[in-house]
C-alpha cells in the first residue's frame, strides 16, 4: 500500500507540474513508468543478493525454496524421449551451458537444465562413472543443526566447517535420486536456479532426476566438460 501511494503521489506531482515545466501527458506517463520500473529493479536486486548468499549444495528449507521459486522460477527443464532408443547409457554435463545430456548409444534421448558448483566449489571436469545409487539419499555432510523439538538452530551447514551448537543434532539434507560419480560428488534432485549454485554436486530438476536415475545403471560413464 505504501509503494502504491508513493507512486500515485509521484504521478500527481508530475501532472500538477506539467504546466509549469511544459510537460505533456505522454511525458508524465513515461516518467511515472520509469519510476515504477526503477523500484521493481531495486527490490529484485535485493532478492538476488539474498539468493546468492544462501544457495548451497544442500537443499534449502521448503518454505524458503518456495519463496525463491515464486520470485525466480526454475528454468524449463528440457525433454526426455527414450522409447525407441537402444545402446549403453552415457551422461554428458556441460558446465558452461548448465545442461546435462543423456545418451543411449549414439542417440540423444534426454536433455535437462542443471545447477552445478558455484565459484570456490566448482564441479570437477573429467571422465567418471556412476559408482553408487541411492533413491532416498540423506547427506552426511550438508544439512541443518536442529534441537530436540525439531527447531532449526543453524541452517544450511557443512559439518566439516560449521561448529555444532550445544543441545543440537545434525539433520542431513535430503537428496533424492542420488548418483555418486566421483567421491563425494553426485547428481541428485534439487533446486535448479538459472546459475551455478551448489557446493559441487550436480542438481537435476524435479521430473528429470528420476529419468536419469532409472536409465543409468551403476558404471554409466559421466563426462563433465567446461
C-alpha positions, 0 to 999 in steps of 0.5 A: 500500500505504501509503494502504491501511494508513493507512486500515485503521489509521484504521478500527481506531482508530475501532472500538477507540474506539467504546466509549469515545466511544459510537460505533456501527458505522454511525458508524465506517463513515461516518467511515472513508468520509469519510476515504477520500473526503477523500484521493481529493479531495486527490490529484485536486486535485493532478492538476488543478493539474498539468493546468492548468499544462501544457495548451497549444495544442500537443499534449502528449507521448503518454505524458503525454496518456495519463496525463491521459486515464486520470485525466480522460477526454475528454468524449463527443464528440457525433454526426455524421449527414450522409447525407441532408443537402444545402446549403453547409457552415457551422461554428458554435463556441460558446465558452461551451458548448465545442461546435462545430456543423456545418451543411449548409444549414439542417440540423444534421448534426454536433455535437462537444465542443471545447477552445478558448483558455484565459484570456490566449489566448482564441479570437477571436469573429467571422465567418471562413472556412476559408482553408487545409487541411492533413491532416498539419499540423506547427506552426511555432510550438508544439512541443518543443526536442529534441537530436540523439538525439531527447531532449526538452530543453524541452517544450511551447514557443512559439518566439516566447517560449521561448529555444532551448537550445544543441545543440537543434532545434525539433520542431513539434507535430503537428496533424492535420486542420488548418483555418486560419480566421483567421491563425494560428488553426485547428481541428485534432485534439487533446486535448479536456479538459472546459475551455478549454485551448489557446493559441487554436486550436480542438481537435476530438476524435479521430473528429470532426476528420476529419468536419469536415475532409472536409465543409468545403471551403476558404471554409466560413464559421466563426462563433465566438460567446461 
